[in-house]
Amino acid sequence: MMNPSLPEEENDVPMPVIKPGERDRSLAEEVRKRSGTNFNRCFQCRSCGNGCPFVQAMDYPPNVLLRLLQYGQDQTVLESKTIWVCAGCHTCSSQCPMAIDMAGIMDILRLIAVERGVAIAKPNILDFHEEVLRSLERYGRAHKLGIMWRYKLQTRRWFSDMDTGLKMLAKRKLELRPSRVKAIKEIEDLFKCYWREAK
Amino acid sequence: MSAHQQLDFSYFPGCSMATTAAESNTSMMKAAKILDLNLIELEDWNCCGSSSAQTLCKNLSLGMAARNLSLAPPGRPLVAMCPRCLHYLRHAQACLRKDPEIHRDLEERWGRPIPLDLEIIHFLEVLVRYAPDRLKKSVKRGLKGLKFVPYYGCTVFRPPDLGQEKCYEGEMENILRVLGAEPIVGAYTHRCCGSFLSATDPELVTPLVNEIVDSAVLAEAHCLVTACAMCQLNLEIRCNSLVRLPVFHFSEVLALALGAEDYEGWFIRHLVDPRPLLQKLALVA
């Protein structure tokens, strides 16, 4: 529950429907194992949410997400915007009085969301990461112009943010030609672990 | 001309330093040359994996970073300038220390040793640990009168799994103070610049970047100096505040103070031209 003493506009976190009878702690257990962080120490002080620069773009603040995880609301957690909007700046982790590595938990949750193939709440962010990986697979290095070009193709947001792209081109910040790793076979081999099966 | 002994380092540029932030790379190389620090680029380096590999596949992320470690010759530290590259390289080394099996697999796969005791350090740390005397002796132009906000960004000293590693907070101020500049307190120094969200959700990043730049304006700084190439880019391309400040790469002000003359080539690549400020302070003609 949110703190009732706060003014109403600060209480605008959507209230998920929690069905206690259906509690399943398998996701919580998996996250705890893979992140190596015991988040049951969390006492909902909200330091993580208060310090997060991106919290206004999240559907649940990080502390609420932890609570949902503890209550076994797996789908709500994995399909939240929160895990994708997190940029991994670690502000939450460094501010947590209980030394919970919140950013590490977000990292594992994104991974599990991709592995389980759930609906991704911010598909544009996943598209972006996939375009970066395509570039890395092909060249071994990030070719930013190519990444942005294919990202635009994927998301069909052609004209949004056009002026920034043009400014960067004018300042020669976007290389036209990619630079490529010579031993590209060594790079291709690394991609067999995830990429091949998924496509 | 110089009385210093040349010191050798391996250097990992990373994708940003090689492209979008080429001006940071050029100016760092210039400063290193003046200080007799020999940065030898890793032969056939690849991307560190970045947050994209980290998000989608841990093995891929580890492999990408570890391949770079396998390319580093023994006996000299590996230097990175990009904080995220530094983080992923160190993270990979820490993982391989914990997991001898993967370590052996990767060594066999590439037929090259991956040294687990390789020292991986940021360029700032090279200056503080290996070159403080050289720095003092090599000041030529100086930075007198330049009031700057040291903007570290979110990564240089923070990720918890690297908690035992060196902390860099304060080093930028220490170095630039030696060179005559004046650090300004009271502005945002390590609030996240938005990272990749700048590409995917610019409308979310702009107000945050504006807050960072506005805080520097309010603190009456002339400029921000960043330790991270991506921060520099985001602070420039996403800021639409009324008052905008020049955002320098740390390496640019360093090289400038040490007397570099080829700064025109770096500064024309900035969206906010820093030259009027430097002319006003009579640091450049």
Interface residues (C-beta under 8 A of the other chain):
Chain A: P53 F54 A57 V85 A87 G88 C89 H90 T91 S93 S94 A99 D101 A103 G104 D107 R110 L111 V114 K122 N124 I125 F128 H129 E130 V132 L133 L136 G140 R141 A142 K144 M148 Y151 S160 D161 T164 K167 M168 K171 R172 K173 L174 E175 S179 V181 K182 A183 E186 I187 D189 L190 F191 C193 Y194 W195
Chain B: C15 A18 T19 T20 D44 W45 N46 C47 G49 S50 S51 S52 A53 Q54 T55 L56 C57 K58 N59 L60 G63 M64 R67 R109 W110 C154 T155 R158 P159 P160 D161 R191 C192 G194 S195 F196 L197 A199 T200 D201 P202 L204 L208 L233 I237 R238 I268 R269 H270 L271
